[in-house]
Amino acid sequence: MTISYRLADIAVQLGGRVLGDAEVRIAQIATLEKAQPDQISFYTNSKYRAQLAGTRAGAVILSEADAQATALPRIVSDNPYAYFAKVSSLFNPLPEAKPGVHPGAVIGAGAQIDPTASIAAMAVIGECAVIGAHSVIGACCFIGANTVIGSHARLYPGVVIYHGCVIGDNLIAHSGAVIGSDGFGIAMDEGRWIKIPQIGRVVIGDDVEIGANTTIDRGALDDTVIEEGVKLDNQIQVAHNVRIGAHTAIAGCAAIAGSAVIGRYCLIGGAARILGHLQLADYVEIAAHTLVGKSIREAGSYAAIYPLGRTEDWRRNAVHLRHLDDLVKRVKALEQEIESLKGKER
C-alpha cells in the first residue's frame, strides 16, 4: 500500500515552514528533473534553477533565501538537503524484521540474544556474544565469540565481526564488511617474517555506518576505535590502532595506515591515503586521491593532486619535475651571483 502525507503533516513531523497549498499529498521523493505531481523534490543550488522552473513536482524543499524562487507548494527549511534526507526516510522506512532466531542459524554456548532481535538463516553467533534489542543480523553473517553488539544494529548479509569486538547502538554494516580482522603486524627475524599477534579489539561507537567490503583491523596491542557518528563508504581500509573521531565521513577506497589518528568532523575524499602514525586535527578536509604524508595540525581544506592534463603535456612536465632539485640549485647559484655582482657595483 502506498503511503502519502499532506505537506502539512510532513511539516508537523519534521518541522519547517509550509508555503502554498499545505493540503497537497506527497507519496514519494524524486529529483527536480523526474519528479511527478505526487512527489517532493529539493532545491539547494542555483545551477538547477531551470530544472526548478520546469519541474512537475507536487512540492519542493528549499531554503529561506530561495523561499520565493517558485510558486509551487513548498517547505522552507534551514537545511534543505538534510530535510530531504528526513523526508526520504519517512517515505522509505527499512523493512521490519521478524524477531527471533531462524532454525538455520548457529548459536554458540552462552550467547545472549535479545528476544526482539532477528537472526537470519545461516548466521553464526559465537560463544558468549551479545546481540542487543531490535538488532537485525542478516543471512550468513558471522559474529565472533565475546563480541558485543548494541541495540538497533542492522548487519546486511555476509558481514563478519571477529571475536571480542564492541559495537554501539544503531550500527549499519553492509555486505562484505569485515570488522576485527588481524592488523598487518610482522617482524623480520633471520630472513623470515614472524607474525605479531593482534590482541587489541575494534571498538565502535553509536550511529556508525560501514560500507560494503570495508575492512577495519583490530589493534595490535591497544584498540582500533571508531567514534560515534562516523560514516565509512565502501572499500575502505582502516588499519590497526587507527582512531577515527566522531562524525567524520570517509569516501570510498580511502586507506588509513596503522596508528593514524583522525580528528572529529573530518571529511576524507575518495581514494585518499593517510600514512601511519600521523594525526589530523578536527575539521580537516582532504581532497580525493590526496596522499597525506605528514600530520595536519590545523583545521582546513588540503589537497595534493597533480593537475589533469593531456598525456603529452603531463609527460613533458614529468620530465621537468625530475630535474626540479637541480633547477632549484641553479636558481640559487644565479641569485648568489647576481647579489655578488650588485655588491661589486656598489
C-alpha positions as CSV (number, residue, x, y, z in Angstrom):
1,M,0.0,0.0,0.0
2,T,1.3,3.4,-1.0
3,I,1.7,5.8,1.9
4,S,1.0,9.5,1.3
5,Y,1.2,12.6,3.6
6,R,-0.2,16.1,3.3
7,L,2.5,18.7,3.1
8,A,1.2,20.0,6.4
9,D,1.6,16.5,8.0
10,I,5.2,16.4,6.9
11,A,5.9,19.8,8.5
12,V,4.3,18.7,11.7
13,Q,6.5,15.6,11.9
14,L,9.8,17.2,10.6
15,G,9.5,20.9,11.2
16,G,9.9,23.6,8.6
17,R,7.5,26.2,7.3
18,V,4.9,25.5,4.6
19,L,4.2,28.0,1.8
20,G,1.4,27.4,-0.7
21,D,-1.1,24.6,-0.6
22,A,-0.4,22.6,2.6
23,E,-3.1,20.1,1.6
24,V,-1.2,18.7,-1.4
25,R,-0.5,15.0,-0.9
26,I,3.0,13.5,-1.3
27,A,3.8,9.8,-1.8
28,Q,7.5,9.8,-2.6
29,I,10.7,11.8,-3.3
30,A,12.4,12.5,-6.6
31,T,14.8,14.8,-8.4
32,L,13.6,18.0,-9.8
33,E,14.0,16.7,-13.3
34,K,12.0,13.5,-12.9
35,A,9.5,14.3,-10.1
36,Q,5.8,13.7,-10.7
37,P,2.9,15.6,-9.1
38,D,2.7,13.2,-6.1
39,Q,6.4,13.6,-5.3
40,I,8.5,16.1,-3.5
41,S,12.0,17.3,-4.5
42,F,14.6,19.8,-3.2
43,Y,16.5,22.8,-4.4
44,T,19.8,23.9,-3.0
45,N,21.9,25.1,-5.9
46,S,21.2,28.0,-8.3
47,K,22.6,26.0,-11.2
48,Y,19.4,23.9,-11.0
49,R,17.1,27.0,-11.3
50,A,16.0,25.9,-14.8
51,Q,15.0,22.5,-13.5
52,L,13.1,24.1,-10.7
53,A,11.2,26.3,-13.2
54,G,10.3,23.2,-15.2
55,T,9.7,20.6,-12.6
56,R,6.4,18.7,-12.3
57,A,7.0,18.0,-8.6
58,G,4.0,18.5,-6.3
59,A,6.1,20.3,-3.8
60,V,9.7,21.4,-3.2
61,I,12.0,21.8,-0.2
62,L,14.2,24.9,-0.2
63,S,16.0,27.4,2.0
64,E,14.7,30.7,3.4
65,A,16.8,32.5,0.8
66,D,15.0,30.7,-2.0
67,A,11.6,30.7,-0.5
68,Q,10.1,32.8,-3.4
69,A,12.1,31.0,-6.2
70,T,8.9,29.0,-7.1
71,A,5.2,29.3,-6.7
72,L,4.9,25.5,-6.1
73,P,3.8,24.3,-2.6
74,R,7.0,24.2,-0.6
75,I,8.6,23.6,2.7
76,V,11.2,26.1,3.8
77,S,14.0,24.7,5.9
78,D,17.3,25.9,7.3
79,N,19.0,22.8,5.7
80,P,17.0,21.7,2.7
81,Y,19.3,18.7,1.9
82,A,19.1,17.3,5.4
83,Y,15.4,17.9,5.4
84,F,15.1,16.0,2.1
85,A,17.0,13.1,3.8
86,K,14.5,13.0,6.6
87,V,11.6,13.1,4.2
88,S,13.2,10.2,2.3
89,S,13.4,8.2,5.5
90,L,9.7,8.9,6.2
91,F,8.7,7.5,2.8
92,N,11.2,4.7,2.6
93,P,11.5,3.1,6.1
94,L,13.6,-0.1,6.4
95,P,11.6,-3.3,6.2
96,E,10.7,-4.6,9.6
97,A,12.5,-7.8,10.6
98,K,10.7,-10.6,12.4
99,P,12.1,-11.1,15.9
100,G,13.6,-14.5,16.7
101,V,16.3,-16.9,15.7
102,H,16.0,-18.8,12.4
103,P,16.3,-22.5,12.8
104,G,19.2,-22.5,10.3
105,A,21.3,-20.1,12.4
106,V,24.1,-21.4,14.6
107,I,24.1,-20.1,18.2
108,G,27.2,-20.6,20.4
109,A,27.0,-21.6,24.0
110,G,26.4,-18.7,26.4
111,A,25.3,-16.2,23.6
112,Q,22.8,-13.6,24.7
113,I,20.3,-12.6,22.1
114,D,17.6,-10.1,23.0
115,P,14.1,-11.5,22.2
116,T,13.4,-8.6,19.9
117,A,16.5,-9.2,17.8
118,S,16.3,-11.0,14.4
119,I,18.9,-13.7,13.5
120,A,18.6,-14.9,9.8
121,A,19.3,-18.2,8.3
122,M,23.0,-19.4,8.3
123,A,24.1,-16.7,10.6
124,V,26.7,-17.8,13.2
125,I,26.7,-16.2,16.7
126,G,29.8,-17.1,18.6
127,E,30.1,-18.2,22.2
128,C,29.2,-15.6,24.8
129,A,28.4,-13.0,22.1
130,V,25.7,-10.4,23.0
131,I,23.1,-9.1,20.5
132,G,21.1,-6.1,21.6
133,A,17.4,-5.2,21.3
134,H,15.9,-4.9,17.8
135,S,19.2,-5.7,16.1
136,V,19.0,-7.5,12.7
137,I,21.7,-10.0,11.8
138,G,21.4,-10.9,8.1
139,A,21.9,-14.2,6.4
140,C,25.4,-15.7,6.5
141,C,26.8,-13.1,9.0
142,F,29.4,-14.3,11.4
143,I,29.7,-12.8,14.9
144,G,32.8,-13.9,16.8
145,A,32.9,-15.1,20.4
146,N,32.5,-12.5,23.2
147,T,31.6,-9.7,20.7
148,V,29.0,-7.3,22.0
149,I,26.6,-5.6,19.6
150,G,24.2,-2.9,20.9
151,S,20.6,-2.2,20.0
152,H,19.0,-1.5,16.6
153,A,22.1,-2.7,14.7
154,R,21.5,-3.8,11.1
155,L,24.0,-6.2,9.6
156,Y,23.4,-7.0,5.9
157,P,24.1,-10.5,4.6
158,G,27.7,-11.6,4.8
159,V,29.1,-9.2,7.4
160,V,31.9,-10.7,9.5
161,I,32.8,-9.4,13.0
162,Y,35.7,-11.2,14.7
163,H,35.9,-12.1,18.4
164,G,35.9,-9.6,21.2
165,C,34.8,-6.5,19.3
166,V,32.5,-3.9,21.0
167,I,29.8,-2.3,18.8
168,G,27.5,0.5,19.9
169,D,23.8,1.1,19.1
170,N,22.4,1.8,15.6
171,L,25.3,0.2,13.6
172,I,24.7,-0.2,9.9
173,A,27.2,-2.6,8.3
174,H,26.8,-3.5,4.6
175,S,27.6,-6.8,3.0
176,G,31.2,-7.9,2.9
177,A,32.3,-5.6,5.7
178,V,35.0,-7.2,7.9
179,I,35.5,-5.9,11.4
180,G,38.2,-7.1,13.7
181,S,40.5,-9.0,11.3
182,D,44.2,-9.1,12.2
183,G,46.2,-5.9,11.6
184,F,49.3,-6.2,9.4
185,G,51.8,-6.9,12.1
186,I,55.0,-8.7,11.2
187,A,58.6,-8.7,12.3
188,M,61.7,-9.8,10.4
189,D,63.9,-12.4,12.1
190,E,66.8,-14.2,10.4
191,G,65.3,-13.7,6.9
192,R,61.8,-14.7,7.8
193,W,58.7,-12.7,8.7
194,I,57.2,-13.5,12.1
195,K,53.6,-12.8,12.7
196,I,52.9,-10.4,15.6
197,P,49.6,-11.5,17.4
198,Q,47.0,-8.8,17.2
199,I,45.4,-8.8,20.6
200,G,43.5,-5.5,20.6
201,R,39.9,-5.1,19.7
202,V,37.8,-2.9,17.4
203,V,35.6,-0.6,19.4
204,I,32.8,1.2,17.5
205,G,30.5,3.9,18.9
206,D,26.9,4.6,18.3
207,D,25.3,5.6,14.9
208,V,28.2,4.3,12.8
209,E,27.7,3.2,9.2
210,I,30.2,0.9,7.4
211,G,30.1,0.4,3.7
212,A,30.3,-2.8,1.6
213,N,33.7,-4.6,1.6
214,T,35.2,-2.1,4.1
215,T,37.7,-3.6,6.5
216,I,38.6,-2.5,10.0
217,D,41.6,-4.2,11.6
218,R,41.8,-5.0,15.3
219,G,44.5,-3.3,17.3
220,A,47.9,-4.9,17.8
221,L,48.0,-4.1,21.5
222,D,45.6,-1.2,22.0
223,D,42.2,-1.0,20.3
224,T,41.2,0.4,16.9
225,V,38.5,2.9,17.7
226,I,35.7,4.3,15.5
227,E,33.9,7.0,17.5
228,E,30.2,7.8,17.3
229,G,28.6,9.1,14.2
230,V,31.4,8.1,11.8
231,K,30.3,7.2,8.2
232,L,32.5,5.0,6.1
233,D,31.9,4.4,2.4
234,N,32.6,1.2,0.5
235,Q,36.0,-0.5,0.2
236,I,37.9,1.5,2.8
237,Q,40.9,0.1,4.6
238,V,41.3,1.0,8.3
239,A,44.5,-0.4,9.7
240,H,45.3,-1.5,13.3
241,N,45.3,1.0,16.1
242,V,43.7,3.8,14.0
243,R,41.3,6.2,15.7
244,I,38.6,8.0,13.8
245,G,37.0,10.9,15.6
246,A,33.3,11.4,16.0
247,H,31.1,12.4,12.9
248,T,34.0,12.0,10.4
249,A,32.9,10.9,6.9
250,I,35.3,9.0,4.6
251,A,34.6,8.3,0.9
252,G,35.2,5.0,-0.9
253,C,38.6,3.4,-1.5
254,A,40.4,5.5,1.1
255,A,43.1,3.8,3.1
256,I,44.4,4.7,6.5
257,A,47.6,3.1,7.7
258,G,48.3,1.9,11.2
259,S,48.1,4.1,14.3
260,A,46.9,7.2,12.4
261,V,44.6,9.4,14.4
262,I,41.9,11.3,12.5
263,G,40.0,14.1,14.3
264,R,36.3,14.8,14.7
265,Y,34.1,16.1,11.8
266,C,36.8,15.5,9.2
267,L,35.9,14.8,5.5
268,I,38.2,12.4,3.7
269,G,37.8,12.2,-0.1
270,G,37.7,9.0,-2.2
271,A,40.9,7.1,-2.7
272,A,42.8,9.4,-0.3
273,R,45.8,7.8,1.5
274,I,46.8,8.6,5.1
275,L,50.2,7.3,6.2
276,G,50.7,5.6,9.6
277,H,51.2,7.3,12.9
278,L,50.0,10.7,11.6
279,Q,47.5,13.0,13.3
280,L,44.8,15.0,11.6
281,A,43.1,17.8,13.6
282,D,39.4,18.2,13.9
283,Y,37.5,19.7,10.9
284,V,40.1,18.8,8.3
285,E,39.0,18.2,4.7
286,I,41.2,16.0,2.5
287,A,40.6,16.1,-1.3
288,A,40.1,12.8,-3.2
289,H,43.3,11.0,-4.3
290,T,45.4,13.0,-1.9
291,L,48.4,11.3,-0.2
292,V,48.7,12.7,3.4
293,G,52.4,12.3,4.3
294,K,52.6,14.4,7.4
295,S,50.4,15.4,10.3
296,I,47.9,18.2,9.9
297,R,47.6,20.3,13.0
298,E,45.1,22.9,11.8
299,A,41.6,22.7,10.5
300,G,41.1,23.5,6.9
301,S,41.0,22.0,3.4
302,Y,44.0,20.2,2.0
303,A,44.9,18.7,-1.4
304,A,47.9,17.1,-3.1
305,I,46.6,16.2,-6.6
306,Y,48.6,16.6,-9.8
307,P,46.5,18.6,-12.2
308,L,44.9,16.7,-15.0
309,G,46.3,17.4,-18.5
310,R,46.8,15.9,-21.9
311,T,49.2,13.0,-21.8
312,E,51.8,14.7,-23.9
313,D,51.8,17.7,-21.6
314,W,51.9,15.5,-18.5
315,R,55.0,13.7,-19.9
316,R,56.8,17.0,-20.5
317,N,56.0,18.3,-17.1
318,A,57.1,15.0,-15.5
319,V,60.5,15.3,-17.2
320,H,60.9,18.8,-15.8
321,L,59.9,17.6,-12.3
322,R,62.8,15.0,-12.4
323,H,65.2,17.9,-12.7
324,L,63.4,20.2,-10.2
325,D,66.1,19.8,-7.5
326,D,68.9,20.6,-9.9
327,L,66.9,23.6,-11.2
328,V,66.5,25.0,-7.7
329,K,70.2,24.7,-7.0
330,R,71.0,26.5,-10.3
331,V,68.5,29.3,-9.5
332,K,70.0,29.7,-6.0
333,A,73.5,29.9,-7.6
334,L,72.3,32.5,-10.0
335,E,70.7,34.5,-7.2
336,Q,74.0,34.5,-5.3
337,E,75.9,35.5,-8.4
338,I,73.5,38.4,-9.0
339,E,73.9,39.6,-5.4
340,S,77.6,39.4,-5.8
341,L,77.6,41.5,-8.9
342,K,75.3,44.0,-7.2
343,G,77.8,44.3,-4.4
344,K,80.7,45.0,-6.8
345,E,78.6,47.7,-8.5
346,R,78.2,49.5,-5.1
